[in-house]
Amino acid sequence: MLKRNLENKITKLLTQFPIVVILGARQVGKTTLAKLIAPHWRYIDLEQPDDYELISRDPVFFFQQFEKNLIIDEAQTFPALFSILRGVIDNHRDLKGRFILTGSSSPNILTSLSESLAGRVAIIELGTLKANEIYQQPLSEFYQLFTDKLHIDRLPKTKGSLSLPQIQTVWLRGGYPEPVLNLDKYFYNQWMNNYRDTYINRDIAKLFPRLNKPNYQRFLQMLCQVSGTILTKSELARAIETSEKTITEYLTIATGTFLWQPLLSYEKNITKSIVKMPKGFIRDTGLLHYLLKIGDENDLYFHPKAGSSFEGFVIEEIYKGLQALPITNWDMYYYRTRAQAEIDLILDGFFGILPIEIKQGIKVKSNQLISLSKFIEEHQLHFGLVINQSQEPMWLTPKIYQLPVTWL
């Protein structure tokens, strides 16, 4: 079993809350992680008929027998579970670390949790494998930058433990554990194909039985084409011959099933005319590349989506790293003005504001730093970052620091 970055955080949360819920896409390792953290707990899989019947037949009686030390997998399949657990928890409100729940569809679960278990539950999102997890290296020193106020002195000083070829492999293949850890290319392609079909024909069909599956599949193909760009819902609607309302519903489904990562516009700069349209990307670049029919490194580097794919990869790597930290109340944005000034990623939290430009190449031209420089000046920031495929970190200007992607 691979060590995951979130292991320590979840273990800590179990000492503070009665329930920890692990959310994430199918096949990212939620069950494996839960069993790794609590190897001796009883395990219940609500997608197995016998286990579902065991709980649903008489839930009150079931929880009288199993008041703690229980892992419940795919909890969204039994919505009544959450209100039942509220009573179970409140009978012994001071007891912590009693249940681990997992789920694959956040809209259903989050609604139920907010209605029934507010204050009693910690919610954690588990993504696909981060690069350091695939190669079983510790989380980079880069993320210590966010555990206190941002300052130049806190920039990482120790070189990342991964090589550029390793990072490029993860960028190409993504992070779903089963296909990534199997080096057979035929198996990888078969797994990805089955995942796509299962996602649409089983998971989505079960959650949204009235959904037009052929239309949604066409929507996913279009979503791959616009991954990493500003979304125009009217254009997407015309492309698949549907309404903007339907596109909004499809985006909600893709986001809620952890396929799509939305990025909101950074609108706190009131002195500028800001583009407020949504942006986002397919979260796993391996799945993105499979759907775009990108088969190897050569296909990737010469593909017109290579730049936006690399941008999405870096943003998701940073997101997964920040998720593992004991920090809360932070957000990710993109920034673009009507005058075409653009910054790929802005992190905003108690640590401060950090603007980040992401470049696929090795070298950065001075004219590519204009937007970043102006943003730093206008917001009176200590520094901003450029993340690319260079070999060494260095100051590109007095307030712009180049950080190789291998240091993430």
C-alpha positions as CSV (number, residue, x, y, z in Angstrom):
1,M,0.0,0.0,0.0
2,L,1.3,3.4,-1.0
3,K,1.7,6.0,1.7
4,R,-0.6,8.9,0.9
5,N,0.1,12.6,1.8
6,L,-3.3,12.8,3.6
7,E,-2.7,9.9,6.0
8,N,-1.3,11.9,8.9
9,K,-4.0,14.6,8.5
10,I,-6.9,12.1,8.6
11,T,-5.3,10.3,11.6
12,K,-5.2,13.7,13.4
13,L,-8.8,14.5,12.5
14,L,-10.0,11.2,13.9
15,T,-8.8,12.4,17.3
16,Q,-10.9,15.6,16.9
17,F,-14.1,14.5,15.3
18,P,-16.5,11.4,15.6
19,I,-16.7,11.0,11.8
20,V,-14.2,11.6,9.0
21,V,-15.6,11.5,5.5
22,I,-13.2,10.9,2.6
23,L,-14.6,12.1,-0.7
24,G,-13.1,11.6,-4.2
25,A,-13.5,10.2,-7.6
26,R,-13.9,6.5,-8.3
27,Q,-10.7,4.5,-8.1
28,V,-8.5,7.1,-6.4
29,G,-7.8,4.9,-3.4
30,K,-10.3,6.0,-0.8
31,T,-11.0,2.5,0.5
32,T,-7.4,1.6,0.5
33,L,-6.5,4.7,2.5
34,A,-9.3,4.1,5.0
35,K,-8.2,0.5,5.6
36,L,-4.6,1.6,5.9
37,I,-5.5,4.2,8.6
38,A,-7.8,1.8,10.5
39,P,-6.7,-1.7,9.6
40,H,-8.6,-3.5,12.3
41,W,-12.0,-1.7,11.9
42,R,-15.0,-3.5,10.5
43,Y,-15.5,-2.7,6.8
44,I,-18.9,-2.2,5.2
45,D,-19.4,-1.7,1.4
46,L,-22.8,-0.2,0.7
47,E,-22.5,-1.2,-3.0
48,Q,-22.5,-4.9,-1.9
49,P,-26.2,-6.1,-1.5
50,D,-25.5,-8.0,1.7
51,D,-23.8,-5.1,3.4
52,Y,-26.5,-2.7,2.2
53,E,-29.2,-5.0,3.6
54,L,-27.3,-5.4,6.9
55,I,-27.5,-1.7,7.6
56,S,-30.7,-0.6,5.8
57,R,-32.9,-3.4,7.2
58,D,-32.7,-2.0,10.8
59,P,-30.1,0.8,11.1
60,V,-30.9,1.5,14.7
61,F,-30.2,-2.1,15.7
62,F,-27.1,-2.2,13.5
63,F,-25.5,0.8,15.2
64,Q,-26.4,-0.5,18.6
65,Q,-24.0,-3.4,17.8
66,F,-21.4,-1.3,16.0
67,E,-21.1,2.0,17.8
68,K,-17.5,2.7,16.7
69,N,-14.5,1.4,14.7
70,L,-16.5,1.2,11.4
71,I,-15.5,2.0,7.8
72,I,-18.6,2.6,5.6
73,D,-17.8,2.7,1.9
74,E,-19.8,4.5,-0.8
75,A,-22.0,6.2,1.8
76,Q,-23.9,8.2,-0.8
77,T,-25.9,5.0,-1.8
78,F,-27.8,5.2,1.5
79,P,-28.8,8.8,2.1
80,A,-30.8,8.0,5.3
81,L,-27.5,7.0,6.9
82,F,-26.5,10.5,7.7
83,S,-29.5,11.4,9.8
84,I,-29.2,8.1,11.6
85,L,-25.6,8.7,12.4
86,R,-26.5,12.1,13.9
87,G,-28.5,10.3,16.7
88,V,-25.7,7.7,17.1
89,I,-23.1,10.4,17.5
90,D,-25.2,12.5,19.9
91,N,-25.7,9.6,22.2
92,H,-22.0,9.8,23.0
93,R,-21.1,13.2,21.8
94,D,-17.6,13.3,23.5
95,L,-16.3,10.1,21.7
96,K,-14.0,10.8,18.8
97,G,-12.7,8.7,15.9
98,R,-15.7,6.4,15.6
99,F,-16.5,6.2,11.9
100,I,-14.8,6.7,8.5
101,L,-17.1,7.2,5.6
102,T,-16.2,7.3,1.9
103,G,-18.1,8.7,-1.0
104,S,-17.8,9.4,-4.7
105,S,-20.4,12.0,-5.4
106,S,-20.0,15.2,-3.5
107,P,-23.3,17.0,-4.2
108,N,-25.4,14.3,-2.6
109,I,-23.1,13.7,0.3
110,L,-22.3,17.4,1.1
111,T,-26.0,18.2,1.2
112,S,-26.7,15.4,3.6
113,L,-23.7,16.2,5.7
114,S,-24.6,19.9,6.0
115,E,-28.2,19.0,7.0
116,S,-27.5,16.2,9.4
117,L,-23.9,16.1,10.7
118,A,-22.7,19.7,10.9
119,G,-20.1,20.1,13.6
120,R,-19.8,16.3,14.0
121,V,-17.8,15.5,10.8
122,A,-14.5,16.4,9.1
123,I,-14.5,16.2,5.3
124,I,-11.4,15.4,3.3
125,E,-11.0,15.2,-0.4
126,L,-8.7,12.6,-1.8
127,G,-7.4,13.1,-5.4
128,T,-5.5,10.9,-7.7
129,L,-1.9,10.2,-6.8
130,K,0.3,13.2,-6.5
131,A,3.8,12.7,-8.1
132,N,5.6,12.3,-4.8
133,E,3.1,9.6,-3.8
134,I,3.7,7.6,-7.0
135,Y,7.5,7.6,-6.3
136,Q,7.0,7.3,-2.5
137,Q,8.9,10.5,-1.7
138,P,8.0,13.0,1.1
139,L,5.9,16.0,0.3
140,S,8.0,18.8,-1.0
141,E,9.4,21.5,1.3
142,F,7.5,23.9,-1.0
143,Y,4.3,23.4,0.9
144,Q,5.8,24.7,4.1
145,L,5.6,28.1,2.5
146,F,1.9,28.1,3.3
147,T,2.0,27.1,7.0
148,D,2.7,30.7,8.0
149,K,2.7,34.2,6.3
150,L,4.3,34.2,2.9
151,H,7.8,35.5,2.9
152,I,10.8,35.3,0.7
153,D,12.8,33.6,3.5
154,R,10.3,30.7,3.4
155,L,10.9,29.8,-0.2
156,P,12.1,26.2,-0.5
157,K,15.9,25.8,-0.2
158,T,16.1,22.0,-0.6
159,K,15.9,20.6,-4.2
160,G,12.9,18.5,-5.0
161,S,13.4,14.7,-4.8
162,L,11.9,14.0,-8.2
163,S,13.5,14.3,-11.6
164,L,12.0,16.1,-14.6
165,P,11.5,12.8,-16.5
166,Q,9.5,11.5,-13.5
167,I,7.3,14.6,-13.4
168,Q,6.8,14.4,-17.2
169,T,5.7,10.8,-16.9
170,V,3.1,11.7,-14.2
171,W,1.9,14.6,-16.4
172,L,1.4,12.2,-19.3
173,R,-0.1,9.3,-17.5
174,G,-2.0,11.0,-14.6
175,G,-2.5,9.6,-11.1
176,Y,-5.1,6.9,-11.0
177,P,-3.4,4.3,-8.9
178,E,-4.2,1.0,-10.7
179,P,-3.2,1.9,-14.3
180,V,-0.3,4.2,-13.3
181,L,1.4,1.6,-11.1
182,N,1.0,-1.1,-13.8
183,L,3.7,-0.3,-16.5
184,D,1.9,-2.3,-19.2
185,K,0.6,0.2,-21.8
186,Y,-2.1,-2.2,-23.1
187,F,-3.5,-2.5,-19.6
188,Y,-3.3,1.3,-19.1
189,N,-5.4,1.9,-22.2
190,Q,-7.9,-0.8,-21.4
191,W,-8.3,0.6,-17.8
192,M,-8.9,4.1,-19.0
193,N,-11.4,3.0,-21.6
194,N,-13.3,0.9,-19.0
195,Y,-13.2,3.9,-16.5
196,R,-14.7,6.2,-19.1
197,D,-17.5,3.8,-19.9
198,T,-18.2,2.9,-16.3
199,Y,-18.2,6.5,-15.3
200,I,-20.9,7.3,-17.9
201,N,-22.9,4.1,-18.1
202,R,-22.9,3.1,-14.4
203,D,-22.0,5.9,-12.0
204,I,-23.6,8.8,-13.8
205,A,-26.6,6.7,-14.9
206,K,-27.2,5.7,-11.3
207,L,-26.9,9.2,-9.9
208,F,-28.8,10.9,-12.7
209,P,-31.1,8.3,-14.3
210,R,-32.8,10.9,-16.5
211,L,-29.6,12.2,-18.0
212,N,-29.1,12.0,-21.7
213,K,-26.0,9.8,-21.7
214,P,-25.0,10.4,-25.4
215,N,-25.2,14.1,-24.9
216,Y,-23.2,14.0,-21.7
217,Q,-20.5,11.9,-23.4
218,R,-20.3,14.5,-26.2
219,F,-20.1,17.2,-23.5
220,L,-17.1,15.4,-21.9
221,Q,-15.3,15.4,-25.2
222,M,-15.9,19.1,-25.6
223,L,-14.8,19.7,-22.0
224,C,-11.4,18.2,-22.9
225,Q,-11.1,20.6,-25.7
226,V,-11.7,23.6,-23.5
227,S,-9.8,22.3,-20.4
228,G,-7.6,25.1,-19.2
229,T,-9.5,27.9,-21.0
230,I,-12.2,30.3,-20.1
231,L,-15.6,28.7,-20.6
232,T,-18.3,30.1,-22.9
233,K,-21.4,28.1,-22.1
234,S,-23.2,29.4,-25.1
235,E,-20.5,28.0,-27.4
236,L,-20.6,24.6,-25.6
237,A,-24.4,24.5,-25.9
238,R,-24.2,25.2,-29.6
239,A,-21.5,22.5,-30.1
240,I,-23.7,19.7,-28.6
241,E,-27.0,21.3,-29.6
242,T,-28.4,21.8,-26.2
243,S,-29.3,24.7,-23.8
244,E,-27.0,26.8,-21.6
245,K,-29.0,25.6,-18.6
246,T,-28.1,22.0,-19.6
247,I,-24.4,22.9,-19.9
248,T,-24.6,24.4,-16.4
249,E,-26.1,21.2,-15.1
250,Y,-23.5,19.1,-16.9
251,L,-20.7,21.2,-15.3
252,T,-22.2,20.7,-11.9
253,I,-22.2,16.9,-12.5
254,A,-18.6,16.9,-13.7
255,T,-17.5,19.0,-10.8
256,G,-19.5,17.0,-8.2
257,T,-18.1,13.7,-9.5
258,F,-14.5,15.1,-9.2
259,L,-13.8,15.0,-12.9
260,W,-13.6,18.8,-13.4
261,Q,-11.9,21.4,-11.3
262,P,-13.5,24.8,-11.6
263,L,-11.5,28.0,-11.2
264,L,-13.3,31.2,-10.3
265,S,-12.2,34.7,-11.4
266,Y,-10.2,36.7,-8.9
267,E,-12.4,39.7,-8.4
268,K,-10.9,41.5,-5.4
269,N,-9.1,44.1,-7.6
270,I,-11.7,46.7,-7.9
271,T,-9.5,49.0,-9.9
272,K,-9.5,46.7,-13.0
273,S,-12.2,45.5,-15.4
274,I,-12.1,41.8,-14.6
275,V,-13.2,38.9,-16.8
276,K,-15.7,37.1,-14.6
277,M,-16.4,34.0,-16.8
278,P,-15.6,30.6,-15.3
279,K,-12.5,28.6,-16.1
280,G,-11.5,25.0,-15.2
281,F,-9.7,21.8,-16.3
282,I,-10.0,18.1,-16.4
283,R,-8.5,17.1,-13.0
284,D,-6.5,14.0,-14.1
285,T,-4.2,14.7,-17.0
286,G,-3.9,10.9,-17.8
287,L,-7.7,10.8,-18.4
288,L,-7.6,14.1,-20.3
289,H,-4.8,12.7,-22.6
290,Y,-6.6,9.5,-23.1
291,L,-9.8,11.2,-24.2
292,L,-7.8,13.5,-26.5
293,K,-6.1,10.4,-27.9
294,I,-2.6,11.5,-26.8
295,G,-0.6,8.3,-26.5
296,D,3.0,9.2,-25.7
297,E,5.4,12.0,-24.9
298,N,5.8,13.0,-28.6
299,D,2.0,13.2,-29.1
300,L,1.8,15.3,-26.0
301,Y,4.5,17.8,-26.8
302,F,3.2,18.6,-30.3
303,H,-0.4,18.7,-29.3
304,P,-2.2,22.1,-29.3
305,K,-3.5,21.4,-25.8
306,A,0.0,20.7,-24.3
307,G,0.3,24.2,-22.7
308,S,-3.1,24.2,-21.0
309,S,-2.7,20.5,-20.0
310,F,0.6,21.4,-18.2
311,E,-1.1,24.3,-16.5
312,G,-3.9,22.1,-15.2
313,F,-1.4,19.4,-14.1
314,V,0.6,22.0,-12.0
315,I,-2.5,23.5,-10.5
316,E,-3.8,20.1,-9.5
317,E,-0.5,19.1,-8.0
318,I,-0.5,22.3,-5.9
319,Y,-4.1,21.7,-4.9
320,K,-3.3,18.1,-3.7
321,G,-0.3,19.3,-1.8
322,L,-2.2,22.1,0.0
323,Q,-5.0,19.6,0.8
324,A,-2.5,17.6,2.8
325,L,-1.6,20.6,5.1
326,P,-3.3,21.4,8.4
327,I,-4.6,24.7,6.9
328,T,-8.1,25.9,6.1
329,N,-10.0,28.7,4.4
330,W,-7.9,29.1,1.3
331,D,-9.0,29.4,-2.3
332,M,-7.7,29.1,-5.8
333,Y,-8.5,31.6,-8.6
334,Y,-7.4,32.7,-12.0
335,Y,-7.0,36.4,-13.0
336,R,-7.8,38.1,-16.3
337,T,-8.6,41.7,-17.1
338,R,-10.5,43.0,-20.1
339,A,-7.1,44.4,-21.3
340,Q,-5.9,40.7,-21.6
341,A,-3.6,40.8,-18.5
342,E,-3.7,37.2,-17.2
343,I,-2.3,35.2,-14.3
344,D,-2.8,31.4,-14.3
345,L,-3.3,30.8,-10.6
346,I,-3.8,33.0,-7.5
347,L,-3.7,31.3,-4.1
348,D,-5.5,33.3,-1.4
349,G,-5.6,32.3,2.3
350,F,-4.5,33.4,5.8
351,F,-1.0,33.0,4.5
352,G,-1.5,35.9,2.1
353,I,-1.9,36.1,-1.7
354,L,0.5,34.3,-4.0
355,P,0.2,34.8,-7.8
356,I,1.6,32.1,-10.0
357,E,2.4,31.9,-13.7
358,I,2.7,28.5,-15.2
359,K,4.8,27.9,-18.3
360,Q,5.3,24.6,-20.1
361,G,8.8,25.6,-21.4
362,I,12.2,26.1,-19.8
363,K,12.8,29.8,-20.4
364,V,10.5,32.8,-19.8
365,K,10.6,35.9,-21.9
366,S,10.5,39.3,-20.1
367,N,7.3,40.3,-21.8
368,Q,5.6,37.2,-20.3
369,L,6.2,38.6,-16.8
370,I,4.4,42.0,-17.3
371,S,1.0,40.9,-15.9
372,L,2.6,39.2,-12.9
373,S,4.8,42.1,-12.2
374,K,1.9,44.6,-12.3
375,F,-0.2,42.4,-10.0
376,I,2.6,42.1,-7.4
377,E,3.0,45.9,-7.5
378,E,-0.7,46.7,-7.3
379,H,-1.3,44.3,-4.3
380,Q,2.0,45.2,-2.6
381,L,3.1,41.6,-2.4
382,H,6.5,40.3,-1.4
383,F,6.9,38.1,-4.5
384,G,5.2,35.9,-7.2
385,L,6.2,32.6,-8.8
386,V,6.8,31.3,-12.2
387,I,6.6,27.5,-12.4
388,N,8.1,25.8,-15.4
389,Q,10.3,22.9,-16.6
390,S,13.6,24.7,-15.8
391,Q,16.4,22.9,-13.9
392,E,17.2,25.5,-11.2
393,P,15.3,28.0,-9.2
394,M,16.3,31.7,-9.6
395,W,15.1,35.2,-9.3
396,L,13.9,36.4,-12.7
397,T,13.2,39.9,-11.4
398,P,13.6,41.3,-7.8
399,K,10.1,40.0,-7.0
400,I,9.5,37.1,-9.4
401,Y,11.0,33.7,-8.5
402,Q,11.3,30.9,-10.9
403,L,10.6,27.5,-9.4
404,P,11.1,24.2,-11.4
405,V,8.0,22.0,-11.5
406,T,10.2,19.2,-9.9
407,W,10.2,21.2,-6.7
408,L,6.4,20.8,-6.3
